Structures are given as C-alpha cells and as structure tokens.
Amino acid sequence: MGTFRDNWRVVLLVVLLAASLFALFGPAGGSSDDQGIGNDTVAGASDGPTNLVYGLDLSGGTRIRAPLVGVTAEDVEFGNDSTGEVGRNVAAELDGVEVTDVTARQPTEDRPATVEVTTRNVSTDDLAGALDAAGYGHGNVREGVTAETREQTVAVISNKINQAGLSGGSARVVSTSTGDYFILIEVPDEQRSDVLDLVSQQGQVQVEVYYPDEENGSTEYRRELVLEQGDFQDIGNPQQGQSGSAPNVPVVIRESEAPEFQEKMVETGVAGDGGSRCSYEENPNGTQPCLLTVVDGEVVYSAGMSPSLANDMRSGQWASNPQFVLQTTNYSEAQELAINLRAGALPAPLDIGPGGQGTSSYISPTQGENFRINSLITGIIAVLAVSGVVFFRYGSARVAAPMVLTALSEVVILLGAAAWLRYPLDLAVIGGFIAVIGTGVDDLIIIADEVMAEGDVRSRKVFQSRFKKAFWVIGAAAATTIIAMSPLAVLSLGDLRGFAIFTILGVLVGVIVTRPAYGDILRALLTDR
C-alpha cells in the first residue's frame, strides 16, 4: 500500500497511456462522429492503422474563406411600422433591390433594432439615404451583416453540404483581430470548382407564372411570384426524365398554399382548357402562359402544363393532392435545384469571385499525404534532437532516459485525446505537439537541475524539498502559458485555435500528470532513504 501511495502518479501516467493507446488503435476509437467535439474544423477520415482524423492540411480538400455581402444600419427607429413594412419601404427607395434582400429586425437584449440589405452594389450611404427617405431615424450604418444572418448562413451551407453528400464538410464563422467576420467552409476530398458551384450561389428558388394580360386593346406579359421555398412541403429526389420528358424534381405543395396556387393557375391560363404549351425561350412575347422555375433571379426552366394536370386544377381536385414536378434543362440542374429547395436560400451571398474579398484554396490528397509524412519526420527529428541534448547535458541514462520517455508520453496522451475526441489534426495542431515536447523537456530539465543542484541526492526528504521548489517554477510558467494561449483557444481565429488548444492541453497534462510522475521516477532512482 505504501508503494502505491508513493508512486500513484506513475500509475496514473501508465493508465492514461494505456487509455490513449486504446483510443489510437482500439476498435472503438472514441466518439463515433466524424466531427470533432467542440471543434468546427472539417475532419477527413483516417486511412491508416490509427483512429486519428485529419484536417484539410493533412487529408486534402477545398477551403473557402469569404465575408458575406451586406450593409447594416443600427438603432433604427421603426415607429409603429412592422418589420415587414419597414423592409418594403426601404426596398422601394433602393434601385434594383428586392424586398427579399432587405431584413428588418426588432431590438433584443444583445443588439439594437437593425435593417440590413444583403445585395451587391448597395453602399452604406445608399442605405442611409433610403432610411432617411423612408422616414426612419437610424444610428451607425456599417459594412457587414448581423450575427443572426451569419448563423443562418452557416446553417444553410451546412445543409447544402449534407444534401450534396459531401462527407466531412463543414462551415463556421471565424473572426479576425480587427473584428471582421468570415464564413469558413472546408470540404475534404472535393475539387474547388465543385465546392464553389455549390456554395457561391445564394440558392433562392421561386416559381413564377408568366402570362399575357389584355389591357386597353394591347397584350402585355406579366410575371408574378406564386411559390417560394417555404411553400414546399416535400422535395423528391431528382429524376433523369423518361420518354422525352425533361429532368425534374418532384415536389409537394403545402396544403395551406395549394388552393391559392391552383386558383392562380386557372386564372392566368396556365391550367387552361387543354393545358398550355410554353415557348418562353423561343418567343417570350408570343407564348401561351408558362410556369418559370427561377433560381437566384435566373430562369432555369420554363414549361406549360399537361392537359391532365390542367383538368385536375380546373375541377379543384389537384388541391387535395398537390403534387407536380419542377423541370430543368439537365440532370445537374435538377440536382442543384433539389439541394437548394431542401437546404434553403442563403440569407446573404458570399463575397467570392472576381473583385471579392473571399479566397479559396485546394490541397490535393497527395499533397496532404506528403504533409503527414513530413510532419512525422519533423516529430522524429525533434525527439532525436531533444534526446541528444539531454544525454549530452547529463551523461546519465538514469536521469535522461526517463526524461525523454516522459516527454514522449505527453505526445501519446495528446494523440489519444485527439483520436477520442475525433479532433482533426492539421499543421497547426502538429505545431502544438512540437511546442509541447519543447516546453515539457524544459520543465523536466528544471526538475533534474534543481534536485541535483549539489550533486546526487540520497535523502527523500531533501529530494522532496528540492522538487517542490522546482515545481513552483514549473507551475508559474504553465499558468503564464495558459493565460497567453487562452484568447487564441476561445476566439475563432482559424488554425491558431487548434494550436492553442493542444498547447494548453499539453501543459495541463504535464503539470498534473507527467511532471509529478517524472519526479516520482527520479526519486526512486536517486534516493535510498
């Protein structure tokens, strides 16, 4: 019992090492999710013998970092108007801006009342002028969008990634030291062009009716919105189209919207007697009534209505089973349409492309594998360098060997924690591991130098007194490191966050487990009474 009480820290170290090795190589491998716990960075599945998960730097894939397009006015005075009325009135004062591009929000405990415009080519002066013209007092007008819009955008992009079947992809908000916010999107094992096509479009899907209207003896064609994304109850899988029919997406309309939609089809002639034949693309000023499928303001397909569907609408039977198909020109468009309908529209577009502030990069899987190999080589070199310095410094295997093994045990424990948490390893995290090796050996050298300051120590009482003195120095240094790294670990500063988290975790493991364990090992080797 006395032996266990004197060496319980060594026992704890052995238990942690065993648990870490099980997390690294065991069949369970910790959390079953591919997404790191408490971490939003994309994770690529490990293809090696371990349960480690790799980030883009080590697995390959596409990374997009871009701000959202928009300007926001704060401390807006709505008066007695509702947020919907405010949005309509402000949009009316801005050229080329739709009501859907303007969002007014009532004040909350966290922020004042705001009005934001999420479209390009609208400056802060334009929004300020529109608010003044509409009669709304306001405070500061700034570039950027609200936190709610950023959160909604992340949710929609995440849905898009999931609906597209891009395993391991993620989206999150990151900030800079100057207070600027960006959306960071990371998708492993996917080409940059494919990811850009998926997320660069706002994805706003609408169905419009296009029909001739007789007025004062002349014919004019009108376009009216009849369905928005929220009006669809169920979205089917995209279909290739058979027997000459176009690729399409089967949809079901909400029962609350079906009667009004049915009435509008009959009223405009789309569901006329015998249906309608659409020639919108060939002859827009001479076509019969059409239904237009519109994505981000662009007509992707126009179609008339079959006689059987038109008869069901004219008789009123269709509203009891409101199903039909949205047609597209090709199967790829049908897939994108289904994704947009299911994921929803982005509340604001990403500022990416020519002239935008966004950036995108692609790391090939081969390059990611090279990074993994180079990281392993760097780690081995660091271990060999530390081992050589330690042996040269002390010239005693009894002191140096436990020091090197104890330092390496910290890395094994950190790797086990990363495997269990499914935290994706990237170059920044590897840098944190190397920093932990360096600071860990520094602390162990302080312990060895202090307890051996006056030659070999034989008395356990003297050893313990000197060890405590050294441990106070180590504890103060650890506290300083944790305080310095904490802002990087808390703030969304990209790759620096992983570096800070594992540096802090390594310091805590060292102070709580490995440094005291090394002290117990050294005491057993150097004392005899």
C-alpha positions, -999 to 999 in steps of 0.1 A, spaced: 0 0 0 28 24 9 45 18 -25 12 26 -44 8 58 -23 43 69 -31 40 62 -68 4 68 -76 13 95 -102 33 69 -121 4 45 -120 -19 73 -133 5 80 -161 5 43 -171 -33 42 -170 -35 73 -192 -10 59 -217 -30 27 -219 -62 45 -225 -46 67 -251 -32 37 -270 -67 21 -269 -82 54 -283 -55 54 -310 -56 18 -321 -87 2 -305 -118 -7 -324 -140 19 -307 -117 49 -312 -137 72 -291 -166 93 -305 -184 79 -335 -189 112 -351 -165 124 -378 -168 159 -365 -145 169 -337 -162 175 -303 -161 212 -296 -144 218 -329 -159 230 -361 -130 223 -384 -136 198 -411 -124 163 -405 -112 138 -430 -114 101 -422 -82 84 -413 -70 59 -438 -42 45 -416 -40 20 -388 -49 46 -362 -82 63 -353 -68 97 -359 -88 122 -380 -70 146 -403 -79 182 -413 -76 196 -448 -39 203 -444 -32 165 -439 -60 149 -459 -66 172 -489 -97 191 -500 -111 226 -506 -112 255 -482 -132 287 -489 -130 318 -467 -152 347 -475 -173 375 -459 -210 379 -465 -222 407 -488 -243 433 -470 -247 466 -452 -264 471 -418 -280 501 -401 -282 500 -363 -305 518 -338 -332 521 -365 -365 537 -353 -394 517 -368 -421 538 -352 -454 519 -355 -444 500 -386 -439 463 -386 -406 448 -397 -423 437 -430 -435 472 -437 -400 486 -429 -384 461 -454 -409 470 -482 -405 508 -476 -367 507 -476 -365 484 -507 -387 508 -525 -361 536 -520 -332 514 -534 -328 508 -571 -326 472 -582 -333 459 -546 -360 433 -540 -380 431 -508 -364 397 -501 -330 415 -500 -340 437 -470 -343 424 -435 -355 444 -405 -352 431 -370 -367 443 -338 -342 451 -309 -332 424 -285 -311 423 -253 -280 417 -273 -284 442 -302 -304 472 -312 -330 473 -340 -314 468 -374 -320 470 -411 -297 451 -434 -295 449 -471 -279 417 -485 -272 425 -521 -243 438 -540 -238 474 -552 -256 490 -522 -232 512 -501 -236 524 -465 -245 559 -480 -272 542 -502 -288 525 -472 -286 557 -450 -303 577 -478 -330 551 -482 -338 551 -445 -339 589 -444 -362 589 -475 -385 563 -459 -387 584 -427 -368 561 -403 -343 575 -379 -311 555 -375 -277 553 -359 -245 539 -374 -246 523 -409 -217 499 -414 -204 473 -438 -213 437 -430 -243 417 -417 -258 408 -383 -248 378 -362 -282 362 -369 -275 363 -407 -241 348 -402 -256 319 -381 -283 313 -406 -258 313 -435 -237 287 -417 -268 265 -411 -279 267 -448 -244 260 -461 -241 230 -438 -274 217 -451 -262 222 -487 -230 202 -479 -250 174 -463 -277 173 -490 -249 171 -516 -234 141 -498 -200 158 -492 -189 137 -462 -170 155 -435 -176 190 -449 -184 219 -425 -190 256 -423 -184 280 -394 -179 317 -386 -143 329 -380 -132 364 -369 -100 384 -373 -83 405 -347 -98 436 -364 -133 424 -358 -141 413 -394 -162 381 -398 -158 354 -424 -175 322 -433 -150 294 -434 -161 263 -455 -139 232 -456 -147 201 -476 -123 172 -478 -115 153 -510 -135 176 -532 -124 198 -561 -125 236 -556 -148 242 -586 -174 218 -574 -175 233 -539 -176 268 -553 -205 259 -575 -224 246 -545 -219 274 -521 -213 305 -542 -250 306 -554 -274 321 -530 -298 292 -538 -331 312 -537 -357 291 -556 -390 306 -568 -418 296 -591 -433 324 -612 -462 325 -636 -457 342 -669 -489 351 -688 -504 375 -713 -527 402 -700 -551 421 -722 -553 457 -713 -567 486 -734 -566 466 -765 -530 456 -762 -513 425 -748 -486 427 -721 -468 398 -705 -466 398 -667 -446 378 -642 -459 370 -608 -444 351 -579 -466 321 -570 -444 298 -549 -414 303 -526 -391 278 -509 -412 278 -477 -443 268 -498 -429 233 -505 -438 205 -481 -418 177 -496 -389 176 -520 -384 144 -540 -352 130 -555 -341 145 -588 -352 124 -618 -334 119 -651 -367 122 -671 -380 94 -693 -398 92 -727 -386 126 -738 -395 144 -706 -370 168 -691 -351 161 -659 -371 172 -629 -377 173 -592 -410 160 -578 -425 183 -552 -455 185 -529 -470 219 -521 -482 227 -486 -519 222 -482 -523 258 -470 -508 271 -503 -523 246 -527 -558 262 -532 -544 297 -539 -518 283 -563 -545 262 -581 -567 292 -584 -538 313 -599 -531 286 -625 -566 287 -637 -569 324 -636 -538 331 -656 -545 304 -682 -516 281 -673 -543 255 -664 -564 264 -693 -587 241 -712 -563 215 -727 -534 228 -707 -508 252 -721 -478 250 -744 -449 272 -733 -424 288 -758 -409 313 -734 -373 308 -746 -381 310 -783 -409 335 -783 -414 353 -750 -438 378 -764 -460 352 -782 -461 322 -759 -490 307 -741 -489 310 -702 -459 294 -686 -445 284 -652 -410 296 -647 -385 280 -623 -363 308 -611 -330 303 -591 -312 334 -578 -332 356 -602 -324 335 -633 -349 314 -652 -335 279 -653 -366 263 -670 -400 273 -684 -428 249 -690 -465 248 -697 -490 224 -682 -502 190 -694 -540 186 -702 -545 161 -674 -529 182 -647 -548 213 -660 -581 194 -659 -574 184 -622 -568 220 -613 -599 233 -632 -620 207 -614 -604 216 -580 -592 180 -574 -555 189 -575 -556 208 -542 -564 176 -523 -532 160 -536 -509 189 -546 -481 172 -564 -463 183 -596 -427 184 -609 -402 213 -614 -384 207 -646 -349 217 -656 -327 215 -687 -304 188 -674 -299 164 -646 -271 185 -629 -295 215 -627 -322 191 -612 -297 180 -585 -288 216 -577 -325 226 -576 -332 198 -551 -303 208 -529 -314 244 -528 -350 235 -521 -340 213 -492 -313 234 -477 -330 268 -482 -316 300 -496 -286 318 -482 -297 349 -463 -268 367 -478 -244 359 -507 -207 351 -501 -183 378 -514 -163 355 -535 -153 357 -572 -137 385 -593 -132 415 -571 -145 398 -539 -127 396 -506 -131 358 -504 -104 333 -510 -104 297 -519 -77 270 -520 -73 233 -528 -49 208 -513 -46 176 -533 -48 143 -514 -13 135 -525 0 168 -510 -19 161 -478 -2 127 -475 32 144 -481 23 168 -452 16 139 -429 49 122 -438 68 155 -433 51 161 -400 61 126 -388 97 132 -399 97 166 -382 84 150 -350 111 123 -351 138 149 -357 125 169 -327 126 138 -305 161 128 -316 174 164 -311 159 166 -276 173 132 -267 207 141 -279 208 174 -259 195 157 -228 221 129 -229 248 154 -236 237 175 -207 235 148 -180 256 120 -193 235 96 -172 209 73 -186 192 71 -152 183 108 -155 180 113 -192 161 82 -204 131 87 -181 131 124 -191 128 116 -228 102 88 -223 81 111 -200 81 138 -227 71 114 -254 43 101 -232 27 136 -233 26 134 -270 10 99 -269 -16 112 -244 -24 142 -267 -27 119 -297 -51 97 -278 -72 127 -268 -73 138 -304 -84 103 -315 -110 100 -288 -125 135 -295 -122 130 -332 -104 163 -334 -90 168 -369 -52 171 -369 -37 199 -391 -4 215 -393 -12 240 -365 -20 211 -342 12 193 -351 30 226 -343 13 225 -309 26 189 -303 61 200 -311 58 230 -288 46 206 -260 77 185 -265 99 215 -261 82 231 -231 79 196 -215 116 189 -217 123 224 -204 103 217 -173 119 183 -168 154 198 -171 144 223 -144 133 195 -121 165 175 -128 188 205 -123 171 216 -91 171 182 -74 207 176 -85 220 211 -78 245 199 -52 253 165 -66 235 133 -62 207 134 -35 202 104 -13 176 116 12 140 115 1 132 144 24 158 166 7 147 154 -27 110 163 -20 120 198 -8 140 205 -39 113 190 -62 86 213 -46 108 243 -52 112 233 -89 75 225 -92 66 261 -82 87 274 -110 71 250 -135 36 258 -122 41 295 -126 54 290 -162 24 268 -170 0 294 -157 16 320 -179 14 298 -210 -23 290 -203 -31 327 -198 -13 337 -230 -29 309 -251 -65 312 -238 -76 341 -261 -64 320 -291 -83 290 -279 -115 309 -273 -117 332 -303 -124 319 -338 -90 327 -352 -88 298 -376 -59 274 -374 -44 292 -344 -72 278 -323 -61 242 -327 -25 252 -319 -36 269 -287 -60 242 -275 -34 214 -277 -7 236 -263 -29 243 -232 -39 206 -230 -3 195 -232 7 220 -204 -22 207 -182 -13 171 -187 23 179 -179 17 198 -147 -10 174 -134 4 140 -146 38 138 -163 60 162 -143 49 147 -110 54 112 -124 89 121 -136 96 134 -101 85 101 -86 106 81 -111 137 103 -104 131 100 -66 131 62 -69 163 62 -90 183 88 -70 174 82 -33 179 53 -10 165 65 24 
